[in-house]
Amino acid sequence: MSLNYNIFLHETDKNALNALKAIPGFTQLLKSYMKAWNEKLFYIQNMSTFVHITDQQLGKYQEMLLPICKKLDIEVPDLFLQLNPYPNSYTSGDTKPFIVMTSGLLETLPERLIPTVLAHECGHIACHHVLYRTMGQMILNGALFTLLGQGVSALLTQPIRAAFYYWMRCSEFSADRAAILCDGSPDNMMEVCARLAGFGKGIGEPINMEAFMKQAEEYRQLINENPMNKTMEFMAFGYSTHPLNAVRAYEASAWASSEQFIKARNYCEAYQRGESSFETPLLYNEKHYLNHNYQEVLKELEEQGLKAGLSRSTEKNTAVREGGVISVSIDDSHNYKEDDWVRTDAKVEVEYYQPLTNEEIALQHPGQICMPQNYIYYIGKDYKEVERELMNIGLPDITLIPQKDIRKESDRALHRVSALRIDGKSKFSKGSWFDIMSDVIIIYHEMAD
């Protein structure tokens, strides 16, 4: 079981990414990007241009990173320092993500806040943002045209651009929540926002966080009180990759005051202690699992920390394919919703459809033979061939009765079966069962006397 990052995934992050993926042309754009992009190029650029932070170079930042990765249950990414006066950090890559901090960031933030920034970047990795964010950053700086050629312009429609930037802003809220969980409170994250808004280390006066948060609340009220203000906000910041500092601080404070934060914190603490029973958020409702292969569903549930029991239905179900899930209940309920919290020791039952195998059916009919064909199959065949077939399937008590009604040897009906009776039945279907010692009578056409 791995850590369930949904404990800190912001609802707008999930919805915005789903909306982005649903836009016509996005899938084609992503496939083109994945085909042309070479992740090694990033590593070459980083190693040749930036300072690689290791235990031998600026090791204190490497030490800050290790406990964060352990808490978020991710591999330790490479960490680099870039000479750039603009205070920033970012995560990129795909299969091997990396983090870059700028020198301006270290000059702007007190050292005690750097772990919060690193936890934020690690939050992107834990949420599996990195591939899409890397692609979005390349769209922003125009590098995607160089990578894919001018033909990509037809794929980069205005809806895709707008949706990409909106999702990138929303994804920042999830990463902020990851940092809050690592810190245990929103205080550092809110201070990071205040300092990035303008309160650098050189100001010389302490930050009044209460005043900054009041500013954030006033901004929220300003935007919400008038639809026109909301429109102007979008016009001004619709193509930004990060939400506004005041908005981020407000979101951080609001989430840390919520019941979801308490549950997420308890989850993390229990997960770190290696406990087997604690609350976890559900990824899906029951509808998601229906008709999926039951083994895949078991795996999905296990990844959420839930162990499921299996029950098999053999009754024919035209709405569900073989091996498909009919229902998934949690604590005998089917009314659970995505993001509901349940205990990992909850009673989970997966019912699936799997018809009986031929071997299982045979066990239900001891001492019997299953007919491989219906009665029509045998009519008109050579009686000796039919006799052999019936003996081969295990019916030994066969009586042959000639029906002497053929006048010419050239008659095609000669020696052909005219009737077949098994246990007195002259009509039976494929799959009918008869006792092994059933009386079998084959009536066939023969030359008249």
C-alpha positions as CSV (number, residue, x, y, z in Angstrom):
1,M,0.0,0.0,0.0
2,S,1.3,3.5,-0.9
3,L,0.2,6.8,0.6
4,N,-3.1,7.9,-0.8
5,Y,-2.4,11.4,-2.1
6,N,-6.1,12.2,-2.3
7,I,-5.9,13.1,1.4
8,F,-4.6,16.5,0.3
9,L,-5.8,16.7,-3.4
10,H,-7.7,19.9,-3.8
11,E,-11.1,19.4,-5.4
12,T,-10.5,22.0,-8.1
13,D,-7.3,20.3,-9.0
14,K,-9.0,17.0,-9.7
15,N,-12.0,18.6,-11.6
16,A,-9.7,20.9,-13.6
17,L,-7.5,18.1,-14.8
18,N,-10.5,16.0,-15.8
19,A,-11.9,18.9,-17.7
20,L,-8.5,19.4,-19.5
21,K,-8.3,15.8,-20.5
22,A,-11.9,15.9,-21.9
23,I,-11.1,18.8,-24.3
24,P,-11.0,17.5,-27.9
25,G,-7.4,17.5,-29.2
26,F,-5.8,17.2,-25.7
27,T,-5.1,13.4,-26.0
28,Q,-3.6,13.9,-29.4
29,L,-1.4,16.7,-28.1
30,L,-0.2,14.6,-25.2
31,K,0.7,11.7,-27.4
32,S,2.6,14.0,-29.7
33,Y,4.4,15.5,-26.7
34,M,5.3,12.1,-25.2
35,K,6.6,10.8,-28.5
36,A,9.0,13.8,-29.1
37,W,10.0,14.7,-25.5
38,N,13.3,13.3,-24.1
39,E,13.6,13.5,-20.4
40,K,17.4,13.0,-20.4
41,L,17.7,16.4,-22.1
42,F,16.5,18.0,-18.8
43,Y,19.0,16.1,-16.8
44,I,21.9,17.1,-19.1
45,Q,20.8,20.7,-18.9
46,N,20.6,20.7,-15.1
47,M,23.9,18.9,-14.6
48,S,25.7,21.3,-17.0
49,T,24.1,24.6,-16.0
50,F,22.9,24.4,-12.3
51,V,24.5,23.4,-9.0
52,H,23.6,19.8,-8.1
53,I,22.7,19.8,-4.4
54,T,23.9,16.6,-2.7
55,D,25.3,15.6,0.7
56,Q,28.6,17.0,-0.5
57,Q,27.3,20.3,-1.9
58,L,24.9,22.5,0.1
59,G,24.0,19.3,2.0
60,K,21.7,21.1,4.5
61,Y,19.1,21.4,1.8
62,Q,19.4,17.7,0.9
63,E,18.9,16.9,4.6
64,M,15.7,19.0,4.6
65,L,14.4,17.0,1.6
66,L,14.8,13.5,3.0
67,P,12.2,13.5,5.8
68,I,9.7,15.2,3.4
69,C,10.0,12.4,0.8
70,K,9.7,9.8,3.5
71,K,6.5,11.4,4.8
72,L,5.0,11.8,1.3
73,D,6.1,8.3,0.4
74,I,8.0,9.3,-2.8
75,E,11.5,8.7,-4.1
76,V,14.0,11.4,-3.3
77,P,14.3,13.6,-6.4
78,D,17.4,15.4,-7.6
79,L,17.7,18.9,-6.3
80,F,19.4,21.8,-8.1
81,L,20.2,25.5,-7.5
82,Q,19.8,28.0,-10.3
83,L,21.4,31.4,-10.4
84,N,18.3,33.6,-10.9
85,P,17.3,36.6,-8.8
86,Y,13.6,35.8,-9.1
87,P,12.4,33.9,-6.1
88,N,11.1,30.6,-7.4
89,S,11.1,26.8,-7.3
90,Y,9.7,24.3,-9.7
91,T,9.5,20.6,-10.3
92,S,9.8,19.0,-13.7
93,G,10.6,15.6,-15.4
94,D,8.4,12.5,-15.5
95,T,9.8,9.1,-14.5
96,K,12.6,10.8,-12.6
97,P,11.3,14.2,-11.4
98,F,13.7,16.9,-10.1
99,I,13.4,20.1,-8.2
100,V,15.1,23.4,-9.0
101,M,15.4,26.3,-6.5
102,T,16.6,29.8,-7.6
103,S,19.2,31.8,-5.7
104,G,16.5,34.5,-5.4
105,L,14.3,32.1,-3.4
106,L,17.1,31.5,-0.8
107,E,17.7,35.3,-0.6
108,T,14.0,36.0,-0.1
109,L,12.9,33.4,2.4
110,P,14.4,32.6,5.8
111,E,16.1,29.2,5.9
112,R,13.4,27.8,8.2
113,L,10.8,28.2,5.3
114,I,12.8,26.3,2.7
115,P,11.5,22.9,3.9
116,T,8.0,24.2,3.3
117,V,8.9,25.1,-0.3
118,L,10.5,21.7,-0.8
119,A,7.4,20.0,0.6
120,H,5.3,21.9,-1.8
121,E,7.4,20.7,-4.7
122,C,7.3,17.2,-3.4
123,G,3.5,17.5,-3.2
124,H,3.5,18.0,-7.0
125,I,5.4,14.7,-7.3
126,A,3.1,12.9,-4.9
127,C,0.0,14.1,-6.8
128,H,1.5,12.9,-10.1
129,H,1.3,16.5,-11.5
130,V,4.8,16.6,-12.9
131,L,4.2,15.3,-16.4
132,Y,1.3,17.6,-17.1
133,R,3.1,20.6,-15.4
134,T,6.2,20.0,-17.5
135,M,4.1,20.1,-20.6
136,G,2.2,23.2,-19.4
137,Q,5.5,25.0,-18.7
138,M,6.7,24.2,-22.2
139,I,3.5,25.6,-23.6
140,L,4.0,28.8,-21.6
141,N,7.6,29.5,-22.7
142,G,7.0,28.4,-26.3
143,A,9.3,25.4,-26.2
144,L,6.6,23.1,-27.3
145,F,6.7,24.6,-30.8
146,T,10.4,23.9,-31.0
147,L,9.9,20.3,-29.7
148,L,6.9,19.4,-31.9
149,G,7.2,21.7,-34.8
150,Q,4.9,24.4,-36.1
151,G,2.2,21.8,-36.8
152,V,1.5,21.7,-33.1
153,S,-0.2,25.1,-33.4
154,A,-3.4,23.4,-34.7
155,L,-3.5,21.2,-31.5
156,L,-2.9,24.1,-29.1
157,T,-6.4,25.5,-29.3
158,Q,-7.5,28.3,-27.1
159,P,-9.6,26.0,-24.8
160,I,-6.6,23.8,-24.2
161,R,-4.4,26.7,-23.3
162,A,-6.9,28.2,-20.9
163,A,-7.7,24.9,-19.3
164,F,-4.0,24.1,-18.9
165,Y,-3.3,27.3,-17.1
166,Y,-6.4,27.0,-14.9
167,W,-5.4,23.4,-13.9
168,M,-1.8,24.5,-13.2
169,R,-3.1,27.2,-10.8
170,C,-5.4,24.6,-9.1
171,S,-2.6,22.1,-8.7
172,E,-0.7,24.6,-6.6
173,F,-3.4,24.3,-3.9
174,S,-2.9,20.6,-3.7
175,A,0.9,21.1,-3.4
176,D,0.3,23.7,-0.7
177,R,-1.8,21.2,1.3
178,A,1.1,18.7,1.1
179,A,3.4,21.3,2.6
180,I,0.9,22.0,5.3
181,L,0.7,18.3,6.2
182,C,4.5,18.1,6.4
183,D,4.7,21.2,8.6
184,G,1.7,20.2,10.7
185,S,0.1,23.7,10.4
186,P,-0.5,26.3,7.8
187,D,1.6,29.0,9.4
188,N,4.8,28.4,7.3
189,M,2.8,28.2,4.1
190,M,1.0,31.4,4.8
191,E,4.3,33.1,5.6
192,V,5.8,31.9,2.4
193,C,2.9,33.5,0.5
194,A,3.4,36.8,2.4
195,R,7.1,36.9,1.7
196,L,6.7,36.0,-2.0
197,A,4.1,38.9,-2.1
198,G,6.9,41.3,-1.1
199,F,8.1,40.7,2.4
200,G,11.7,39.7,1.7
201,K,14.3,39.1,4.4
202,G,15.7,42.6,3.9
203,I,12.6,44.5,4.9
204,G,13.9,44.8,8.4
205,E,10.5,44.6,10.1
206,P,8.6,41.5,11.3
207,I,5.6,40.3,9.3
208,N,2.2,41.0,10.7
209,M,0.5,37.8,9.5
210,E,-2.8,38.8,11.0
211,A,-2.8,41.9,8.7
212,F,-1.8,39.9,5.7
213,M,-4.6,37.3,6.2
214,K,-7.1,40.2,6.7
215,Q,-5.9,41.4,3.3
216,A,-6.5,38.0,1.9
217,E,-10.0,37.9,3.3
218,E,-10.8,41.3,1.9
219,Y,-9.6,40.3,-1.5
220,R,-11.8,37.2,-1.4
221,Q,-14.9,39.3,-0.5
222,L,-14.0,41.8,-3.2
223,I,-14.0,39.1,-5.9
224,N,-17.1,37.2,-4.6
225,E,-19.3,40.2,-4.1
226,N,-19.5,41.2,-7.8
227,P,-19.5,39.0,-10.9
228,M,-17.7,41.7,-12.8
229,N,-14.8,41.6,-10.3
230,K,-14.6,37.9,-10.9
231,T,-14.4,38.5,-14.7
232,M,-11.7,41.1,-14.2
233,E,-9.7,38.7,-12.1
234,F,-9.8,36.1,-14.9
235,M,-8.9,38.7,-17.5
236,A,-5.9,39.8,-15.4
237,F,-4.6,36.4,-14.2
238,G,-6.2,33.8,-16.5
239,Y,-2.9,33.0,-18.1
240,S,-0.9,32.7,-14.9
241,T,0.5,29.4,-13.8
242,H,0.2,30.2,-10.0
243,P,-2.7,31.5,-8.0
244,L,-2.4,34.8,-6.3
245,N,-0.4,34.9,-3.0
246,A,-3.3,36.2,-1.0
247,V,-5.6,33.5,-2.4
248,R,-3.1,30.8,-1.6
249,A,-2.7,32.0,1.9
250,Y,-6.5,32.1,2.4
251,E,-6.9,28.6,1.0
252,A,-4.2,27.3,3.2
253,S,-5.8,28.8,6.3
254,A,-9.3,27.5,5.4
255,W,-8.1,24.0,4.7
256,A,-6.1,23.8,7.9
257,S,-9.3,24.7,9.8
258,S,-11.4,22.0,8.2
259,E,-12.3,18.5,9.3
260,Q,-10.6,17.1,6.1
261,F,-7.3,18.4,7.4
262,I,-7.7,16.7,10.7
263,K,-8.5,13.5,8.9
264,A,-5.6,13.9,6.6
265,R,-3.2,14.6,9.5
266,N,-4.4,11.6,11.4
267,Y,-4.0,9.5,8.2
268,C,-0.4,10.6,7.8
269,E,0.5,10.0,11.4
270,A,-1.0,6.5,11.3
271,Y,0.6,5.7,8.0
272,Q,4.0,6.8,9.3
273,R,3.5,4.5,12.3
274,G,2.8,1.6,10.0
275,E,-0.7,1.0,11.5
276,S,-3.1,-1.2,9.6
277,S,-6.3,0.5,10.6
278,F,-7.1,4.2,10.0
279,E,-9.4,6.3,7.9
280,T,-8.7,6.8,4.2
281,P,-10.6,8.8,1.5
282,L,-12.3,6.8,-1.2
283,L,-11.1,7.4,-4.8
284,Y,-14.4,6.3,-6.5
285,N,-18.1,5.6,-6.0
286,E,-19.5,2.1,-6.7
287,K,-20.4,3.0,-10.3
288,H,-16.7,3.3,-11.2
289,Y,-16.1,-0.4,-10.5
290,L,-19.1,-1.9,-12.2
291,N,-18.4,-4.3,-15.0
292,H,-14.6,-3.9,-14.5
293,N,-12.6,-7.1,-14.1
294,Y,-12.8,-8.1,-10.5
295,Q,-9.0,-8.6,-10.2
296,E,-8.4,-5.0,-11.4
297,V,-11.0,-3.8,-8.8
298,L,-9.3,-5.7,-6.0
299,K,-6.0,-4.1,-6.9
300,E,-7.6,-0.6,-7.0
301,L,-9.1,-1.2,-3.6
302,E,-5.8,-2.5,-2.2
303,E,-4.0,0.6,-3.4
304,Q,-6.5,2.6,-1.2
305,G,-5.6,0.4,1.8
306,L,-8.8,-1.6,1.6
307,K,-8.9,-5.4,1.7
308,A,-12.0,-6.9,0.0
309,G,-13.7,-10.2,0.2
310,L,-15.0,-11.9,-3.0
311,S,-18.4,-13.4,-3.7
312,R,-19.1,-15.0,-7.1
313,S,-22.4,-15.1,-8.9
314,T,-22.9,-17.8,-11.5
315,E,-26.3,-16.7,-12.6
316,K,-26.3,-15.5,-16.2
317,N,-26.0,-11.7,-16.4
318,T,-26.2,-10.2,-19.8
319,A,-25.3,-6.7,-18.4
320,V,-22.0,-7.9,-17.1
321,R,-19.2,-9.6,-18.9
322,E,-17.4,-12.7,-17.5
323,G,-15.2,-11.7,-14.6
324,G,-17.0,-8.3,-14.4
325,V,-18.0,-6.7,-11.1
326,I,-21.7,-6.7,-10.2
327,S,-21.4,-4.7,-7.0
328,V,-19.0,-3.3,-4.4
329,S,-20.3,-2.8,-0.9
330,I,-18.5,-1.0,2.0
331,D,-19.8,-1.9,5.4
332,D,-22.9,-3.3,3.7
333,S,-23.6,0.0,2.0
334,H,-23.7,0.9,-1.7
335,N,-24.3,4.6,-1.2
336,Y,-20.7,5.7,-0.5
337,K,-19.3,8.6,-2.6
338,E,-16.0,9.6,-4.0
339,D,-13.9,11.4,-1.3
340,D,-15.9,9.8,1.6
341,W,-13.6,8.7,4.4
342,V,-13.8,5.1,5.6
343,R,-11.7,2.9,7.9
344,T,-9.1,0.7,6.2
345,D,-10.6,-2.2,8.2
346,A,-14.1,-1.6,6.8
347,K,-15.9,-4.7,5.5
348,V,-15.6,-4.5,1.7
349,E,-17.3,-7.1,-0.5
350,V,-16.8,-7.4,-4.3
351,E,-19.5,-9.5,-6.1
352,Y,-18.6,-10.5,-9.6
353,Y,-20.1,-12.7,-12.4
354,Q,-18.3,-15.8,-13.5
355,P,-20.4,-18.7,-15.0
356,L,-19.7,-22.2,-14.0
357,T,-17.0,-24.0,-15.9
358,N,-17.7,-27.3,-17.6
359,E,-15.8,-29.1,-14.9
360,E,-17.9,-27.4,-12.2
361,I,-21.1,-28.2,-14.0
362,A,-20.1,-31.9,-14.4
363,L,-19.5,-32.1,-10.6
364,Q,-23.2,-31.1,-10.2
365,H,-24.2,-34.1,-12.3
366,P,-22.5,-37.1,-11.0
367,G,-23.0,-40.3,-13.1
368,Q,-24.4,-38.2,-16.0
369,I,-23.4,-37.3,-19.5
370,C,-23.8,-33.8,-21.0
371,M,-25.0,-33.9,-24.6
372,P,-22.6,-32.0,-26.8
373,Q,-25.3,-31.5,-29.5
374,N,-29.1,-31.3,-29.7
375,Y,-31.2,-34.1,-31.3
376,I,-31.4,-32.4,-34.7
377,Y,-27.6,-32.7,-35.1
378,Y,-27.8,-36.5,-35.3
379,I,-30.8,-36.8,-37.6
380,G,-29.7,-37.7,-41.2
381,K,-26.1,-38.8,-40.2
382,D,-24.8,-42.3,-40.8
383,Y,-26.1,-44.4,-37.9
384,K,-22.6,-46.1,-37.3
385,E,-21.0,-42.6,-37.0
386,V,-23.7,-41.6,-34.5
387,E,-23.2,-44.8,-32.6
388,R,-19.5,-44.1,-32.3
389,E,-20.0,-40.6,-31.2
390,L,-22.5,-41.6,-28.4
391,M,-20.2,-44.3,-27.2
392,N,-17.3,-41.9,-27.1
393,I,-19.1,-39.5,-24.9
394,G,-19.9,-42.3,-22.5
395,L,-23.3,-43.8,-23.4
396,P,-22.7,-47.6,-23.8
397,D,-26.2,-49.0,-23.8
398,I,-27.1,-48.4,-27.4
399,T,-29.8,-50.3,-29.4
400,L,-29.9,-50.1,-33.2
401,I,-33.3,-50.4,-34.9
402,P,-33.5,-50.5,-38.7
403,Q,-36.4,-48.8,-40.3
404,K,-36.9,-50.8,-43.5
405,D,-38.4,-48.3,-45.8
406,I,-35.7,-47.8,-48.5
407,R,-36.5,-49.2,-51.9
408,K,-33.4,-48.2,-53.8
409,E,-29.7,-48.5,-52.8
410,S,-29.1,-45.2,-54.4
411,D,-31.4,-43.5,-51.9
412,R,-29.4,-41.0,-49.9
413,A,-31.4,-41.7,-46.8
414,L,-30.0,-45.3,-46.7
415,H,-28.2,-46.0,-43.3
416,R,-29.1,-42.5,-42.2
417,V,-30.6,-41.8,-38.7
418,S,-34.3,-41.1,-38.8
419,A,-34.8,-40.9,-35.0
420,L,-32.8,-40.9,-31.8
421,R,-34.2,-41.6,-28.3
422,I,-32.3,-41.2,-25.1
423,D,-34.1,-42.3,-21.9
424,G,-37.3,-42.2,-23.9
425,K,-36.8,-38.6,-25.1
426,S,-36.8,-38.0,-28.8
427,K,-36.1,-34.3,-28.5
428,F,-33.4,-32.7,-26.3
429,S,-31.2,-29.7,-26.5
430,K,-27.5,-29.2,-26.4
431,G,-26.3,-29.4,-22.8
432,S,-29.0,-31.8,-21.7
433,W,-27.9,-34.3,-19.0
434,F,-28.6,-38.0,-19.1
435,D,-27.6,-40.9,-16.9
436,I,-24.7,-42.9,-18.2
437,M,-26.8,-46.0,-18.3
438,S,-29.7,-44.4,-20.2
439,D,-31.3,-46.5,-22.9
440,V,-30.3,-45.2,-26.2
441,I,-32.2,-46.1,-29.4
442,I,-31.0,-45.3,-32.8
443,I,-33.5,-45.7,-35.6
444,Y,-32.1,-45.6,-39.1
445,H,-33.3,-46.1,-42.6
446,E,-32.5,-49.6,-44.1
447,M,-33.4,-51.5,-47.3
448,A,-36.9,-52.9,-47.3
449,D,-37.2,-56.7,-47.4
